[in-house]
């Protein structure tokens, strides 16, 4: 890898995003709008505080996945990636550049969503706000990394969208958002245990209900971060130098 080339890729993507106001609005504002909607669906601060932390993981994860996979695929189908890869640039330089660019957008996304939830919407947590932000950002980065990986296998934007129910929705259903994971059947509990979103939701639940930073919380953070890095490495390994 070359840090200069990685940062140059990130700068190029950020420049493109700066001129695509609708995509930026989608990534930054939609999670906050969904949380606002949820707050008034419950119409109760206590019920909202119980549900919102997990959704601070789910919403950025899902949105960053779909936006990243489609944006990267568009660059492949327009032969932009193919032209870039004729230059002396490694695949990891490209993917980590994408991850840095979308990761910065993810940080802004999480800051806006968490800020609105903690102030206007009345979200209350017992743990550190900074830990809450860190976990939510890691989860958005995980969605970005999985989106980059999924784009390597899609041929069209429609196929990229189809990866969302295949990759994102099972994790949302089995992460413990709707039912405790330990109450699931053994097969579903095992599937839940191998899905990284489960550990992000567990970490957010712990931060919400406790101010303790123990080994379980650290383990969950490491698993989420490790899965994001693994997805980027796998994405680099499967990235084709020529567009079919």
FIDODO-155869 format. One record per residue (C-alpha): residue in three letters; x, y, z. Coordinates in steps of 0.2 Angstrom, whole numbers, padded with zeros to 4 digits, always signed. Layout:
BEGIN
AlaXYZ...
# end
This chain:
BEGIN
Unk+0000+0000+0000Unk+0005+0018-0003Unk-0002+0031+0009Unk-0001+0045-0004Unk-0011+0035-0017Unk-0024+0030-0004Unk-0026+0048+0002Unk-0027+0054-0016Unk-0041+0041-0019Unk-0050+0047-0004Unk-0049+0065-0009Unk-0055+0061-0027Unk-0071+0053-0019Unk-0074+0067-0007Unk-0073+0079-0021Unk-0086+0069-0031Unk-0097+0069-0016Unk-0096+0087-0013Unk-0104+0090-0030Unk-0118+0077-0027Unk-0129+0085-0014Unk-0143+0072-0015Unk-0131+0058-0011Unk-0123+0068+0004Unk-0141+0072+0010Unk-0146+0054+0009Unk-0131+0048+0019Unk-0131+0062+0032Unk-0149+0066+0035Unk-0159+0050+0032Unk-0154+0041+0049Unk-0158+0057+0059Unk-0175+0058+0050Unk-0179+0040+0053Unk-0174+0042+0072Unk-0186+0057+0073Unk-0200+0047+0065Unk-0197+0033+0078Unk-0197+0045+0092Unk-0214+0051+0088Unk-0220+0034+0083Unk-0217+0029+0101Unk-0222+0046+0108Unk-0213+0041+0124Unk-0195+0046+0129Unk-0192+0030+0139Unk-0197+0018+0125Unk-0187+0028+0113Unk-0172+0027+0124Unk-0174+0008+0124Unk-0174+0006+0105Unk-0164+0021+0098Unk-0146+0015+0103Unk-0148-0001+0093Unk-0155+0009+0078Unk-0140+0020+0079Unk-0131+0005+0073Unk-0143-0002+0061Unk-0148+0014+0051Unk-0130+0020+0047Unk-0125+0002+0043Unk-0139-0001+0031Unk-0137+0016+0022Unk-0118+0016+0021Unk-0119-0001+0013Unk-0131+0003-0001Unk-0123+0020-0005Unk-0106+0013-0005Unk-0110-0003-0015Unk-0119+0007-0029Unk-0106+0021-0030Unk-0092+0009-0032Unk-0101-0001-0044Unk-0105+0014-0055Unk-0087+0018-0055Unk-0084+0001-0062Unk-0097+0001-0075Unk-0091+0018-0081Unk-0074+0011-0083Unk-0067+0023-0070Unk-0059+0009-0059Unk-0052+0001-0074Unk-0043+0016-0080Unk-0037+0019-0062Unk-0030+0001-0061Unk-0020+0004-0076Unk-0009+0015-0065Unk+0003+0009-0052Unk-0010+0009-0038Unk-0013-0006-0027Unk-0031-0013-0025Unk-0030-0010-0006Unk-0025+0008-0010Unk-0041+0010-0020Unk-0052+0002-0007Unk-0045+0010+0008Unk-0046+0026-0001Unk-0065+0023-0003Unk-0066+0018+0015Unk-0058+0034+0022Unk-0069+0045+0011Unk-0085+0036+0015Unk-0079+0034+0033Unk-0078+0053+0035Unk-0095+0055+0029Unk-0101+0041+0041Unk-0093+0051+0055Unk-0103+0066+0050Unk-0119+0055+0049Unk-0117+0048+0066Unk-0113+0065+0074Unk-0129+0072+0067Unk-0140+0057+0071Unk-0133+0055+0089Unk-0133+0074+0092Unk-0151+0075+0088Unk-0156+0060+0098Unk-0146+0065+0113Unk-0153+0083+0113Unk-0170+0086+0104Unk-0176+0068+0105Unk-0172+0065+0123Unk-0161+0049+0122Unk-0153+0045+0139Unk-0138+0033+0141Unk-0129+0028+0157Unk-0112+0026+0148Unk-0100+0037+0139Unk-0107+0047+0124Unk-0090+0046+0116Unk-0091+0027+0117Unk-0108+0028+0109Unk-0102+0038+0095Unk-0087+0027+0092Unk-0097+0011+0091Unk-0110+0019+0079Unk-0095+0026+0068Unk-0087+0008+0068Unk-0104+0001+0063Unk-0106+0014+0049Unk-0088+0009+0043Unk-0093-0009+0043Unk-0108-0005+0032Unk-0095+0004+0020Unk-0083-0011+0020Unk-0097-0023+0016Unk-0104-0012+0003Unk-0087-0011-0005Unk-0085-0030-0004Unk-0103-0033-0011Unk-0099-0021-0026Unk-0085-0033-0032Unk-0099-0047-0035Unk-0112-0036-0043Unk-0113-0033-0062Unk-0127-0020-0062Unk-0134-0007-0049Unk-0150-0018-0048Unk-0139-0032-0042Unk-0130-0021-0030Unk-0147-0017-0022Unk-0152-0035-0021Unk-0137-0038-0010Unk-0145-0028+0003Unk-0159-0041+0008Unk-0145-0054+0006Unk-0132-0046+0017Unk-0140-0032+0028Unk-0158-0039+0032Unk-0153-0055+0040Unk-0141-0046+0051Unk-0154-0033+0056Unk-0167-0047+0060Unk-0154-0058+0070Unk-0144-0044+0079Unk-0155-0044+0094Unk-0165-0029+0089Unk-0182-0038+0089Unk-0179-0052+0101Unk-0165-0057+0113Unk-0152-0068+0104Unk-0151-0081+0117Unk-0170-0084+0115Unk-0168-0089+0097Unk-0167-0107+0091Unk-0150-0114+0091Unk-0147-0112+0073Unk-0152-0094+0072Unk-0142-0090+0088Unk-0127-0098+0079Unk-0130-0087+0064Unk-0132-0072+0075Unk-0115-0076+0083Unk-0106-0075+0067Unk-0114-0059+0061Unk-0104-0043+0065Unk-0119-0032+0067Unk-0124-0042+0083Unk-0109-0037+0092Unk-0112-0018+0087Unk-0129-0019+0094Unk-0123-0028+0110Unk-0110-0015+0113Unk-0122-0001+0111Unk-0135-0009+0123Unk-0121-0011+0135Unk-0116+0008+0134Unk-0134+0013+0135Unk-0137+0003+0152Unk-0120+0004+0160Unk-0105+0015+0162Unk-0093+0001+0164Unk-0080-0003+0151Unk-0076-0022+0153Unk-0068-0035+0142Unk-0085-0040+0134Unk-0087-0022+0127Unk-0069-0021+0121Unk-0071-0038+0113Unk-0086-0032+0104Unk-0078-0017+0097Unk-0063-0027+0091Unk-0074-0039+0082Unk-0084-0025+0073Unk-0067-0016+0068Unk-0059-0033+0063Unk-0074-0038+0052Unk-0073-0021+0043Unk-0055-0023+0039Unk-0057-0041+0034Unk-0071-0035+0022Unk-0059-0023+0014Unk-0045-0035+0012Unk-0058-0048+0004Unk-0064-0034-0007Unk-0047-0030-0013Unk-0044-0049-0016Unk-0060-0050-0027Unk-0058-0033-0036Unk-0056-0036-0055Unk-0044-0026-0065Unk-0055-0027-0080Unk-0073-0024-0081Unk-0083-0039-0088
# end
